[in-house]
Amino acid sequence: MEHRRSHPARSGMVYLYVEGKGRISTTLPAKHAEYYTAQREIILYPGEQYTIPTDTNHWFKAGPEGAIISEFSSNSDDSSDIFTNPNIVR
């Protein structure tokens, strides 16, 4: 089964960053910027979602008022979640 993740925005605005071509963010975090390699910006508003294909690096952050998101994954376990930032520990 192909591993996919869907990130619906439930409340607030969510900035989702994925690999690939498209609008490139100019507001990447300064701290640990070398780990934020996915820079294609997708903005999600409440009720919207984006499905991320298998093996696609991604990260997200809340808009200025904060956000609540849900993550649905076809395969969700710690061994499937790979973090490029060594400062993130499970």
PDB file of N, CA, C and O in Angstrom:
ATOM      1  N   MET A   1       0.836  -1.168   0.000  1.00  0.00           N
ATOM      2  CA  MET A   1       0.000   0.000   0.000  1.00  0.00           C
ATOM      3  C   MET A   1       0.888   1.241   0.000  1.00  0.00           C
ATOM      4  O   MET A   1       1.869   1.309   0.741  1.00  0.00           O
ATOM      5  N   GLU A   2       0.552   2.189  -0.808  1.00  0.00           N
ATOM      6  CA  GLU A   2       1.307   3.431  -0.879  1.00  0.00           C
ATOM      7  C   GLU A   2       1.002   4.286   0.341  1.00  0.00           C
ATOM      8  O   GLU A   2      -0.158   4.456   0.717  1.00  0.00           O
ATOM      9  N   HIS A   3       2.037   4.816   0.949  1.00  0.00           N
ATOM     10  CA  HIS A   3       1.914   5.623   2.158  1.00  0.00           C
ATOM     11  C   HIS A   3       1.616   7.070   1.779  1.00  0.00           C
ATOM     12  O   HIS A   3       2.413   7.714   1.097  1.00  0.00           O
ATOM     13  N   ARG A   4       0.479   7.573   2.219  1.00  0.00           N
ATOM     14  CA  ARG A   4       0.105   8.957   1.948  1.00  0.00           C
ATOM     15  C   ARG A   4      -0.338   9.617   3.239  1.00  0.00           C
ATOM     16  O   ARG A   4      -0.841   8.960   4.150  1.00  0.00           O
ATOM     17  N   ARG A   5      -0.144  10.916   3.303  1.00  0.00           N
ATOM     18  CA  ARG A   5      -0.597  11.693   4.450  1.00  0.00           C
ATOM     19  C   ARG A   5      -1.500  12.804   3.947  1.00  0.00           C
ATOM     20  O   ARG A   5      -1.216  13.453   2.940  1.00  0.00           O
ATOM     21  N   SER A   6      -2.574  13.004   4.655  1.00  0.00           N
ATOM     22  CA  SER A   6      -3.482  14.092   4.334  1.00  0.00           C
ATOM     23  C   SER A   6      -3.526  15.019   5.530  1.00  0.00           C
ATOM     24  O   SER A   6      -3.657  14.569   6.668  1.00  0.00           O
ATOM     25  N   HIS A   7      -3.416  16.315   5.275  1.00  0.00           N
ATOM     26  CA  HIS A   7      -3.394  17.308   6.342  1.00  0.00           C
ATOM     27  C   HIS A   7      -4.544  18.293   6.159  1.00  0.00           C
ATOM     28  O   HIS A   7      -4.378  19.298   5.468  1.00  0.00           O
ATOM     29  N   PRO A   8      -5.707  18.033   6.758  1.00  0.00           N
ATOM     30  CA  PRO A   8      -6.794  19.011   6.665  1.00  0.00           C
ATOM     31  C   PRO A   8      -6.659  20.089   7.734  1.00  0.00           C
ATOM     32  O   PRO A   8      -6.339  19.800   8.887  1.00  0.00           O
ATOM     33  N   ALA A   9      -6.903  21.319   7.342  1.00  0.00           N
ATOM     34  CA  ALA A   9      -6.921  22.437   8.288  1.00  0.00           C
ATOM     35  C   ALA A   9      -8.302  22.478   8.933  1.00  0.00           C
ATOM     36  O   ALA A   9      -9.311  22.592   8.238  1.00  0.00           O
ATOM     37  N   ARG A  10      -8.348  22.386  10.239  1.00  0.00           N
ATOM     38  CA  ARG A  10      -9.625  22.408  10.941  1.00  0.00           C
ATOM     39  C   ARG A  10      -9.966  23.817  11.416  1.00  0.00           C
ATOM     40  O   ARG A  10     -11.133  24.208  11.447  1.00  0.00           O
ATOM     41  N   SER A  11      -8.937  24.572  11.783  1.00  0.00           N
ATOM     42  CA  SER A  11      -9.145  25.921  12.283  1.00  0.00           C
ATOM     43  C   SER A  11      -7.881  26.729  12.007  1.00  0.00           C
ATOM     44  O   SER A  11      -6.770  26.216  12.138  1.00  0.00           O
ATOM     45  N   GLY A  12      -8.051  27.986  11.627  1.00  0.00           N
ATOM     46  CA  GLY A  12      -6.893  28.827  11.354  1.00  0.00           C
ATOM     47  C   GLY A  12      -6.273  28.523   9.999  1.00  0.00           C
ATOM     48  O   GLY A  12      -6.722  27.635   9.275  1.00  0.00           O
ATOM     49  N   MET A  13      -5.251  29.266   9.680  1.00  0.00           N
ATOM     50  CA  MET A  13      -4.544  29.114   8.418  1.00  0.00           C
ATOM     51  C   MET A  13      -3.280  28.280   8.659  1.00  0.00           C
ATOM     52  O   MET A  13      -2.590  28.458   9.663  1.00  0.00           O
ATOM     53  N   VAL A  14      -2.989  27.370   7.728  1.00  0.00           N
ATOM     54  CA  VAL A  14      -1.821  26.501   7.840  1.00  0.00           C
ATOM     55  C   VAL A  14      -0.937  26.715   6.618  1.00  0.00           C
ATOM     56  O   VAL A  14      -1.417  26.707   5.484  1.00  0.00           O
ATOM     57  N   TYR A  15       0.341  26.903   6.854  1.00  0.00           N
ATOM     58  CA  TYR A  15       1.323  26.967   5.780  1.00  0.00           C
ATOM     59  C   TYR A  15       1.968  25.591   5.706  1.00  0.00           C
ATOM     60  O   TYR A  15       2.634  25.153   6.644  1.00  0.00           O
ATOM     61  N   LEU A  16       1.762  24.913   4.574  1.00  0.00           N
ATOM     62  CA  LEU A  16       2.319  23.580   4.347  1.00  0.00           C
ATOM     63  C   LEU A  16       3.434  23.721   3.323  1.00  0.00           C
ATOM     64  O   LEU A  16       3.271  24.399   2.308  1.00  0.00           O
ATOM     65  N   TYR A  17       4.549  23.090   3.584  1.00  0.00           N
ATOM     66  CA  TYR A  17       5.704  23.147   2.692  1.00  0.00           C
ATOM     67  C   TYR A  17       6.047  21.736   2.238  1.00  0.00           C
ATOM     68  O   TYR A  17       6.244  20.841   3.060  1.00  0.00           O
ATOM     69  N   VAL A  18       6.117  21.543   0.927  1.00  0.00           N
ATOM     70  CA  VAL A  18       6.423  20.241   0.342  1.00  0.00           C
ATOM     71  C   VAL A  18       7.536  20.405  -0.687  1.00  0.00           C
ATOM     72  O   VAL A  18       7.852  21.518  -1.107  1.00  0.00           O
ATOM     73  N   GLU A  19       8.115  19.296  -1.080  1.00  0.00           N
ATOM     74  CA  GLU A  19       9.110  19.320  -2.150  1.00  0.00           C
ATOM     75  C   GLU A  19       8.405  19.556  -3.477  1.00  0.00           C
ATOM     76  O   GLU A  19       7.229  19.221  -3.622  1.00  0.00           O
ATOM     77  N   GLY A  20       9.103  20.122  -4.435  1.00  0.00           N
ATOM     78  CA  GLY A  20       8.552  20.284  -5.771  1.00  0.00           C
ATOM     79  C   GLY A  20       8.541  21.728  -6.227  1.00  0.00           C
ATOM     80  O   GLY A  20       8.979  22.632  -5.515  1.00  0.00           O
ATOM     81  N   LYS A  21       8.031  21.923  -7.426  1.00  0.00           N
ATOM     82  CA  LYS A  21       7.985  23.253  -8.017  1.00  0.00           C
ATOM     83  C   LYS A  21       6.719  23.968  -7.583  1.00  0.00           C
ATOM     84  O   LYS A  21       5.697  23.338  -7.310  1.00  0.00           O
ATOM     85  N   GLY A  22       6.795  25.273  -7.522  1.00  0.00           N
ATOM     86  CA  GLY A  22       5.660  26.090  -7.117  1.00  0.00           C
ATOM     87  C   GLY A  22       6.155  27.318  -6.369  1.00  0.00           C
ATOM     88  O   GLY A  22       7.339  27.651  -6.412  1.00  0.00           O
ATOM     89  N   ARG A  23       5.241  27.982  -5.688  1.00  0.00           N
ATOM     90  CA  ARG A  23       5.588  29.179  -4.917  1.00  0.00           C
ATOM     91  C   ARG A  23       6.601  28.807  -3.831  1.00  0.00           C
ATOM     92  O   ARG A  23       6.353  27.909  -3.026  1.00  0.00           O
ATOM     93  N   ILE A  24       7.719  29.489  -3.815  1.00  0.00           N
ATOM     94  CA  ILE A  24       8.773  29.220  -2.847  1.00  0.00           C
ATOM     95  C   ILE A  24       8.661  30.228  -1.713  1.00  0.00           C
ATOM     96  O   ILE A  24       8.544  31.432  -1.940  1.00  0.00           O
ATOM     97  N   SER A  25       8.700  29.717  -0.504  1.00  0.00           N
ATOM     98  CA  SER A  25       8.581  30.578   0.668  1.00  0.00           C
ATOM     99  C   SER A  25       9.846  31.387   0.884  1.00  0.00           C
ATOM    100  O   SER A  25      10.955  30.917   0.630  1.00  0.00           O
ATOM    101  N   THR A  26       9.665  32.594   1.351  1.00  0.00           N
ATOM    102  CA  THR A  26      10.808  33.431   1.736  1.00  0.00           C
ATOM    103  C   THR A  26      10.859  33.589   3.249  1.00  0.00           C
ATOM    104  O   THR A  26      11.658  34.368   3.767  1.00  0.00           O
ATOM    105  N   THR A  27      10.012  32.855   3.957  1.00  0.00           N
ATOM    106  CA  THR A  27       9.932  32.994   5.416  1.00  0.00           C
ATOM    107  C   THR A  27      10.299  31.694   6.120  1.00  0.00           C
ATOM    108  O   THR A  27       9.618  31.278   7.057  1.00  0.00           O
ATOM    109  N   LEU A  28      11.354  31.064   5.676  1.00  0.00           N
ATOM    110  CA  LEU A  28      11.787  29.835   6.320  1.00  0.00           C
ATOM    111  C   LEU A  28      12.353  30.150   7.701  1.00  0.00           C
ATOM    112  O   LEU A  28      12.917  31.224   7.909  1.00  0.00           O
ATOM    113  N   PRO A  29      12.209  29.227   8.640  1.00  0.00           N
ATOM    114  CA  PRO A  29      12.760  29.462   9.974  1.00  0.00           C
ATOM    115  C   PRO A  29      14.269  29.646   9.916  1.00  0.00           C
ATOM    116  O   PRO A  29      14.962  28.901   9.223  1.00  0.00           O
ATOM    117  N   ALA A  30      14.772  30.625  10.632  1.00  0.00           N
ATOM    118  CA  ALA A  30      16.215  30.874  10.644  1.00  0.00           C
ATOM    119  C   ALA A  30      16.938  29.782  11.429  1.00  0.00           C
ATOM    120  O   ALA A  30      18.010  29.329  11.026  1.00  0.00           O
ATOM    121  N   LYS A  31      16.357  29.362  12.543  1.00  0.00           N
ATOM    122  CA  LYS A  31      16.976  28.324  13.360  1.00  0.00           C
ATOM    123  C   LYS A  31      16.837  26.987  12.643  1.00  0.00           C
ATOM    124  O   LYS A  31      15.731  26.580  12.286  1.00  0.00           O
ATOM    125  N   HIS A  32      17.940  26.316  12.436  1.00  0.00           N
ATOM    126  CA  HIS A  32      17.978  25.013  11.773  1.00  0.00           C
ATOM    127  C   HIS A  32      17.481  25.081  10.326  1.00  0.00           C
ATOM    128  O   HIS A  32      16.905  24.111   9.834  1.00  0.00           O
ATOM    129  N   ALA A  33      17.686  26.176   9.653  1.00  0.00           N
ATOM    130  CA  ALA A  33      17.201  26.357   8.277  1.00  0.00           C
ATOM    131  C   ALA A  33      17.718  25.274   7.336  1.00  0.00           C
ATOM    132  O   ALA A  33      17.056  24.959   6.347  1.00  0.00           O
ATOM    133  N   GLU A  34      18.870  24.705   7.617  1.00  0.00           N
ATOM    134  CA  GLU A  34      19.431  23.678   6.734  1.00  0.00           C
ATOM    135  C   GLU A  34      18.576  22.415   6.678  1.00  0.00           C
ATOM    136  O   GLU A  34      18.719  21.617   5.751  1.00  0.00           O
ATOM    137  N   TYR A  35      17.697  22.223   7.646  1.00  0.00           N
ATOM    138  CA  TYR A  35      16.842  21.036   7.668  1.00  0.00           C
ATOM    139  C   TYR A  35      15.518  21.256   6.953  1.00  0.00           C
ATOM    140  O   TYR A  35      14.796  20.293   6.698  1.00  0.00           O
ATOM    141  N   TYR A  36      15.182  22.492   6.626  1.00  0.00           N
ATOM    142  CA  TYR A  36      13.912  22.803   5.977  1.00  0.00           C
ATOM    143  C   TYR A  36      14.109  22.849   4.466  1.00  0.00           C
ATOM    144  O   TYR A  36      14.132  23.927   3.873  1.00  0.00           O
ATOM    145  N   THR A  37      14.250  21.680   3.841  1.00  0.00           N
ATOM    146  CA  THR A  37      14.548  21.608   2.415  1.00  0.00           C
ATOM    147  C   THR A  37      13.289  21.677   1.556  1.00  0.00           C
ATOM    148  O   THR A  37      13.378  22.051   0.387  1.00  0.00           O
ATOM    149  N   ALA A  38      12.130  21.333   2.089  1.00  0.00           N
ATOM    150  CA  ALA A  38      10.870  21.432   1.350  1.00  0.00           C
ATOM    151  C   ALA A  38      10.403  22.885   1.445  1.00  0.00           C
ATOM    152  O   ALA A  38      10.091  23.372   2.531  1.00  0.00           O
ATOM    153  N   GLN A  39      10.357  23.576   0.298  1.00  0.00           N
ATOM    154  CA  GLN A  39      10.082  25.012   0.325  1.00  0.00           C
ATOM    155  C   GLN A  39       8.907  25.438  -0.542  1.00  0.00           C
ATOM    156  O   GLN A  39       8.616  26.631  -0.619  1.00  0.00           O
ATOM    157  N   ARG A  40       8.224  24.506  -1.197  1.00  0.00           N
ATOM    158  CA  ARG A  40       7.043  24.854  -1.993  1.00  0.00           C
ATOM    159  C   ARG A  40       5.889  25.109  -1.034  1.00  0.00           C
ATOM    160  O   ARG A  40       5.462  24.210  -0.309  1.00  0.00           O
ATOM    161  N   GLU A  41       5.392  26.331  -1.036  1.00  0.00           N
ATOM    162  CA  GLU A  41       4.389  26.741  -0.045  1.00  0.00           C
ATOM    163  C   GLU A  41       2.966  26.530  -0.554  1.00  0.00           C
ATOM    164  O   GLU A  41       2.619  26.931  -1.665  1.00  0.00           O
ATOM    165  N   ILE A  42       2.154  25.892   0.284  1.00  0.00           N
ATOM    166  CA  ILE A  42       0.737  25.703   0.025  1.00  0.00           C
ATOM    167  C   ILE A  42       0.002  26.250   1.239  1.00  0.00           C
ATOM    168  O   ILE A  42       0.297  25.853   2.366  1.00  0.00           O
ATOM    169  N   ILE A  43      -0.940  27.144   1.031  1.00  0.00           N
ATOM    170  CA  ILE A  43      -1.690  27.727   2.139  1.00  0.00           C
ATOM    171  C   ILE A  43      -3.040  27.024   2.233  1.00  0.00           C
ATOM    172  O   ILE A  43      -3.785  26.941   1.257  1.00  0.00           O
ATOM    173  N   LEU A  44      -3.336  26.525   3.421  1.00  0.00           N
ATOM    174  CA  LEU A  44      -4.601  25.832   3.665  1.00  0.00           C
ATOM    175  C   LEU A  44      -5.462  26.670   4.612  1.00  0.00           C
ATOM    176  O   LEU A  44      -4.988  27.153   5.640  1.00  0.00           O
ATOM    177  N   TYR A  45      -6.710  26.828   4.253  1.00  0.00           N
ATOM    178  CA  TYR A  45      -7.682  27.527   5.083  1.00  0.00           C
ATOM    179  C   TYR A  45      -8.616  26.495   5.701  1.00  0.00           C
ATOM    180  O   TYR A  45      -8.652  25.355   5.238  1.00  0.00           O
ATOM    181  N   PRO A  46      -9.380  26.862   6.743  1.00  0.00           N
ATOM    182  CA  PRO A  46     -10.251  25.888   7.396  1.00  0.00           C
ATOM    183  C   PRO A  46     -11.108  25.119   6.385  1.00  0.00           C
ATOM    184  O   PRO A  46     -11.741  25.702   5.505  1.00  0.00           O
ATOM    185  N   GLY A  47     -11.106  23.804   6.541  1.00  0.00           N
ATOM    186  CA  GLY A  47     -11.875  22.932   5.661  1.00  0.00           C
ATOM    187  C   GLY A  47     -11.105  22.424   4.465  1.00  0.00           C
ATOM    188  O   GLY A  47     -11.547  21.480   3.810  1.00  0.00           O
ATOM    189  N   GLU A  48      -9.961  23.024   4.157  1.00  0.00           N
ATOM    190  CA  GLU A  48      -9.151  22.578   3.017  1.00  0.00           C
ATOM    191  C   GLU A  48      -8.152  21.526   3.482  1.00  0.00           C
ATOM    192  O   GLU A  48      -7.769  21.487   4.651  1.00  0.00           O
ATOM    193  N   GLN A  49      -7.736  20.673   2.545  1.00  0.00           N
ATOM    194  CA  GLN A  49      -6.710  19.687   2.864  1.00  0.00           C
ATOM    195  C   GLN A  49      -5.811  19.452   1.666  1.00  0.00           C
ATOM    196  O   GLN A  49      -6.146  19.797   0.533  1.00  0.00           O
ATOM    197  N   TYR A  50      -4.673  18.860   1.942  1.00  0.00           N
ATOM    198  CA  TYR A  50      -3.703  18.542   0.901  1.00  0.00           C
ATOM    199  C   TYR A  50      -3.172  17.144   1.190  1.00  0.00           C
ATOM    200  O   TYR A  50      -2.798  16.843   2.323  1.00  0.00           O
ATOM    201  N   THR A  51      -3.136  16.292   0.176  1.00  0.00           N
ATOM    202  CA  THR A  51      -2.617  14.942   0.341  1.00  0.00           C
ATOM    203  C   THR A  51      -1.192  14.897  -0.188  1.00  0.00           C
ATOM    204  O   THR A  51      -0.921  15.293  -1.322  1.00  0.00           O
ATOM    205  N   ILE A  52      -0.305  14.417   0.639  1.00  0.00           N
ATOM    206  CA  ILE A  52       1.117  14.377   0.321  1.00  0.00           C
ATOM    207  C   ILE A  52       1.483  12.976  -0.159  1.00  0.00           C
ATOM    208  O   ILE A  52       1.219  12.000   0.543  1.00  0.00           O
ATOM    209  N   PRO A  53       2.086  12.860  -1.340  1.00  0.00           N
ATOM    210  CA  PRO A  53       2.483  11.539  -1.852  1.00  0.00           C
ATOM    211  C   PRO A  53       3.568  10.882  -0.992  1.00  0.00           C
ATOM    212  O   PRO A  53       4.243  11.538  -0.199  1.00  0.00           O
ATOM    213  N   THR A  54       3.706   9.616  -1.170  1.00  0.00           N
ATOM    214  CA  THR A  54       4.724   8.827  -0.470  1.00  0.00           C
ATOM    215  C   THR A  54       6.111   9.435  -0.639  1.00  0.00           C
ATOM    216  O   THR A  54       6.448   9.962  -1.699  1.00  0.00           O
ATOM    217  N   ASP A  55       6.901   9.352   0.416  1.00  0.00           N
ATOM    218  CA  ASP A  55       8.316   9.768   0.410  1.00  0.00           C
ATOM    219  C   ASP A  55       8.520  11.224  -0.009  1.00  0.00           C
ATOM    220  O   ASP A  55       9.506  11.543  -0.674  1.00  0.00           O
ATOM    221  N   THR A  56       7.617  12.090   0.366  1.00  0.00           N
ATOM    222  CA  THR A  56       7.740  13.521   0.078  1.00  0.00           C
ATOM    223  C   THR A  56       8.062  14.257   1.376  1.00  0.00           C
ATOM    224  O   THR A  56       7.263  14.255   2.313  1.00  0.00           O
ATOM    225  N   ASN A  57       9.225  14.878   1.424  1.00  0.00           N
ATOM    226  CA  ASN A  57       9.559  15.675   2.606  1.00  0.00           C
ATOM    227  C   ASN A  57       8.573  16.818   2.726  1.00  0.00           C
ATOM    228  O   ASN A  57       8.180  17.420   1.727  1.00  0.00           O
ATOM    229  N   HIS A  58       8.176  17.113   3.950  1.00  0.00           N
ATOM    230  CA  HIS A  58       7.231  18.191   4.182  1.00  0.00           C
ATOM    231  C   HIS A  58       7.323  18.673   5.623  1.00  0.00           C
ATOM    232  O   HIS A  58       7.851  17.986   6.497  1.00  0.00           O
ATOM    233  N   TRP A  59       6.803  19.854   5.842  1.00  0.00           N
ATOM    234  CA  TRP A  59       6.676  20.415   7.178  1.00  0.00           C
ATOM    235  C   TRP A  59       5.589  21.480   7.119  1.00  0.00           C
ATOM    236  O   TRP A  59       5.187  21.885   6.029  1.00  0.00           O
ATOM    237  N   PHE A  60       5.117  21.931   8.245  1.00  0.00           N
ATOM    238  CA  PHE A  60       4.046  22.927   8.247  1.00  0.00           C
ATOM    239  C   PHE A  60       4.152  23.800   9.478  1.00  0.00           C
ATOM    240  O   PHE A  60       4.803  23.452  10.464  1.00  0.00           O
ATOM    241  N   LYS A  61       3.492  24.948   9.394  1.00  0.00           N
ATOM    242  CA  LYS A  61       3.432  25.864  10.532  1.00  0.00           C
ATOM    243  C   LYS A  61       2.081  26.563  10.512  1.00  0.00           C
ATOM    244  O   LYS A  61       1.428  26.668   9.474  1.00  0.00           O
ATOM    245  N   ALA A  62       1.683  27.033  11.671  1.00  0.00           N
ATOM    246  CA  ALA A  62       0.407  27.730  11.812  1.00  0.00           C
ATOM    247  C   ALA A  62       0.531  29.166  11.336  1.00  0.00           C
ATOM    248  O   ALA A  62       1.614  29.751  11.341  1.00  0.00           O
ATOM    249  N   GLY A  63      -0.595  29.718  10.927  1.00  0.00           N
ATOM    250  CA  GLY A  63      -0.666  31.132  10.587  1.00  0.00           C
ATOM    251  C   GLY A  63      -0.587  31.980  11.854  1.00  0.00           C
ATOM    252  O   GLY A  63      -0.438  31.432  12.947  1.00  0.00           O
ATOM    253  N   PRO A  64      -0.683  33.307  11.732  1.00  0.00           N
ATOM    254  CA  PRO A  64      -0.487  34.212  12.864  1.00  0.00           C
ATOM    255  C   PRO A  64      -1.462  33.998  14.025  1.00  0.00           C
ATOM    256  O   PRO A  64      -1.120  34.294  15.169  1.00  0.00           O
ATOM    257  N   GLU A  65      -2.659  33.495  13.757  1.00  0.00           N
ATOM    258  CA  GLU A  65      -3.638  33.285  14.826  1.00  0.00           C
ATOM    259  C   GLU A  65      -3.587  31.868  15.383  1.00  0.00           C
ATOM    260  O   GLU A  65      -4.403  31.513  16.233  1.00  0.00           O
ATOM    261  N   GLY A  66      -2.649  31.057  14.922  1.00  0.00           N
ATOM    262  CA  GLY A  66      -2.590  29.668  15.336  1.00  0.00           C
ATOM    263  C   GLY A  66      -3.446  28.812  14.416  1.00  0.00           C
ATOM    264  O   GLY A  66      -4.131  29.340  13.540  1.00  0.00           O
ATOM    265  N   ALA A  67      -3.417  27.518  14.599  1.00  0.00           N
ATOM    266  CA  ALA A  67      -4.184  26.612  13.749  1.00  0.00           C
ATOM    267  C   ALA A  67      -4.351  25.273  14.451  1.00  0.00           C
ATOM    268  O   ALA A  67      -3.581  24.910  15.340  1.00  0.00           O
ATOM    269  N   ILE A  68      -5.363  24.565  14.030  1.00  0.00           N
ATOM    270  CA  ILE A  68      -5.578  23.180  14.445  1.00  0.00           C
ATOM    271  C   ILE A  68      -5.657  22.366  13.162  1.00  0.00           C
ATOM    272  O   ILE A  68      -6.442  22.675  12.266  1.00  0.00           O
ATOM    273  N   ILE A  69      -4.839  21.325  13.084  1.00  0.00           N
ATOM    274  CA  ILE A  69      -4.879  20.441  11.914  1.00  0.00           C
ATOM    275  C   ILE A  69      -5.024  19.004  12.378  1.00  0.00           C
ATOM    276  O   ILE A  69      -4.743  18.674  13.530  1.00  0.00           O
ATOM    277  N   SER A  70      -5.459  18.172  11.478  1.00  0.00           N
ATOM    278  CA  SER A  70      -5.486  16.730  11.717  1.00  0.00           C
ATOM    279  C   SER A  70      -4.598  16.093  10.665  1.00  0.00           C
ATOM    280  O   SER A  70      -4.473  16.605   9.553  1.00  0.00           O
ATOM    281  N   GLU A  71      -3.988  14.985  11.017  1.00  0.00           N
ATOM    282  CA  GLU A  71      -3.191  14.250  10.052  1.00  0.00           C
ATOM    283  C   GLU A  71      -3.768  12.854   9.932  1.00  0.00           C
ATOM    284  O   GLU A  71      -3.977  12.161  10.928  1.00  0.00           O
ATOM    285  N   PHE A  72      -4.021  12.454   8.701  1.00  0.00           N
ATOM    286  CA  PHE A  72      -4.484  11.106   8.419  1.00  0.00           C
ATOM    287  C   PHE A  72      -3.422  10.453   7.557  1.00  0.00           C
ATOM    288  O   PHE A  72      -2.944  11.045   6.589  1.00  0.00           O
ATOM    289  N   SER A  73      -3.058   9.242   7.908  1.00  0.00           N
ATOM    290  CA  SER A  73      -1.999   8.567   7.183  1.00  0.00           C
ATOM    291  C   SER A  73      -2.407   7.131   6.902  1.00  0.00           C
ATOM    292  O   SER A  73      -3.034   6.480   7.737  1.00  0.00           O
ATOM    293  N   SER A  74      -2.046   6.641   5.721  1.00  0.00           N
ATOM    294  CA  SER A  74      -2.364   5.263   5.380  1.00  0.00           C
ATOM    295  C   SER A  74      -1.486   4.286   6.158  1.00  0.00           C
ATOM    296  O   SER A  74      -1.821   3.107   6.275  1.00  0.00           O
ATOM    297  N   ASN A  75      -0.375   4.765   6.684  1.00  0.00           N
ATOM    298  CA  ASN A  75       0.510   3.950   7.514  1.00  0.00           C
ATOM    299  C   ASN A  75       1.115   4.888   8.540  1.00  0.00           C
ATOM    300  O   ASN A  75       1.914   5.755   8.187  1.00  0.00           O
ATOM    301  N   SER A  76       0.755   4.732   9.779  1.00  0.00           N
ATOM    302  CA  SER A  76       1.228   5.663  10.791  1.00  0.00           C
ATOM    303  C   SER A  76       1.896   4.906  11.925  1.00  0.00           C
ATOM    304  O   SER A  76       1.233   4.306  12.772  1.00  0.00           O
ATOM    305  N   ASP A  77       3.214   4.945  11.925  1.00  0.00           N
ATOM    306  CA  ASP A  77       3.984   4.388  13.038  1.00  0.00           C
ATOM    307  C   ASP A  77       5.317   5.125  13.089  1.00  0.00           C
ATOM    308  O   ASP A  77       5.739   5.735  12.106  1.00  0.00           O
ATOM    309  N   ASP A  78       5.959   5.065  14.217  1.00  0.00           N
ATOM    310  CA  ASP A  78       7.196   5.821  14.408  1.00  0.00           C
ATOM    311  C   ASP A  78       8.271   5.474  13.395  1.00  0.00           C
ATOM    312  O   ASP A  78       9.039   6.351  12.999  1.00  0.00           O
ATOM    313  N   SER A  79       8.351   4.218  12.960  1.00  0.00           N
ATOM    314  CA  SER A  79       9.404   3.836  12.006  1.00  0.00           C
ATOM    315  C   SER A  79       9.157   4.420  10.616  1.00  0.00           C
ATOM    316  O   SER A  79      10.092   4.517   9.821  1.00  0.00           O
ATOM    317  N   SER A  80       7.919   4.812  10.307  1.00  0.00           N
ATOM    318  CA  SER A  80       7.607   5.409   9.005  1.00  0.00           C
ATOM    319  C   SER A  80       7.860   6.914   8.981  1.00  0.00           C
ATOM    320  O   SER A  80       7.983   7.508   7.909  1.00  0.00           O
ATOM    321  N   ASP A  81       7.938   7.528  10.153  1.00  0.00           N
ATOM    322  CA  ASP A  81       8.165   8.974  10.242  1.00  0.00           C
ATOM    323  C   ASP A  81       9.657   9.243  10.297  1.00  0.00           C
ATOM    324  O   ASP A  81      10.323   8.913  11.278  1.00  0.00           O
ATOM    325  N   ILE A  82      10.174   9.841   9.243  1.00  0.00           N
ATOM    326  CA  ILE A  82      11.606  10.139   9.150  1.00  0.00           C
ATOM    327  C   ILE A  82      11.780  11.641   9.262  1.00  0.00           C
ATOM    328  O   ILE A  82      11.209  12.398   8.477  1.00  0.00           O
ATOM    329  N   PHE A  83      12.570  12.077  10.236  1.00  0.00           N
ATOM    330  CA  PHE A  83      12.821  13.497  10.446  1.00  0.00           C
ATOM    331  C   PHE A  83      14.212  13.847   9.947  1.00  0.00           C
ATOM    332  O   PHE A  83      15.187  13.195  10.319  1.00  0.00           O
ATOM    333  N   THR A  84      14.313  14.881   9.100  1.00  0.00           N
ATOM    334  CA  THR A  84      15.626  15.306   8.617  1.00  0.00           C
ATOM    335  C   THR A  84      16.332  16.190   9.638  1.00  0.00           C
ATOM    336  O   THR A  84      17.537  16.420   9.533  1.00  0.00           O
ATOM    337  N   ASN A  85      15.600  16.679  10.610  1.00  0.00           N
ATOM    338  CA  ASN A  85      16.161  17.509  11.668  1.00  0.00           C
ATOM    339  C   ASN A  85      16.532  16.594  12.835  1.00  0.00           C
ATOM    340  O   ASN A  85      15.647  16.035  13.482  1.00  0.00           O
ATOM    341  N   PRO A  86      17.832  16.431  13.113  1.00  0.00           N
ATOM    342  CA  PRO A  86      18.240  15.523  14.191  1.00  0.00           C
ATOM    343  C   PRO A  86      17.836  16.015  15.579  1.00  0.00           C
ATOM    344  O   PRO A  86      17.948  15.264  16.548  1.00  0.00           O
ATOM    345  N   ASN A  87      17.371  17.252  15.697  1.00  0.00           N
ATOM    346  CA  ASN A  87      16.928  17.787  16.978  1.00  0.00           C
ATOM    347  C   ASN A  87      15.538  17.293  17.368  1.00  0.00           C
ATOM    348  O   ASN A  87      15.112  17.486  18.507  1.00  0.00           O
ATOM    349  N   ILE A  88      14.831  16.662  16.442  1.00  0.00           N
ATOM    350  CA  ILE A  88      13.505  16.097  16.732  1.00  0.00           C
ATOM    351  C   ILE A  88      13.714  14.658  17.163  1.00  0.00           C
ATOM    352  O   ILE A  88      14.266  13.846  16.420  1.00  0.00           O
ATOM    353  N   VAL A  89      13.273  14.354  18.361  1.00  0.00           N
ATOM    354  CA  VAL A  89      13.466  13.029  18.937  1.00  0.00           C
ATOM    355  C   VAL A  89      12.114  12.445  19.299  1.00  0.00           C
ATOM    356  O   VAL A  89      11.277  13.134  19.881  1.00  0.00           O
ATOM    357  N   ARG A  90      11.895  11.201  18.968  1.00  0.00           N
ATOM    358  CA  ARG A  90      10.651  10.500  19.352  1.00  0.00           C
ATOM    359  C   ARG A  90      10.909   9.696  20.581  1.00  0.00           C
ATOM    360  O   ARG A  90      10.006   9.027  21.082  1.00  0.00           O
TER     361      ARG A  90
END
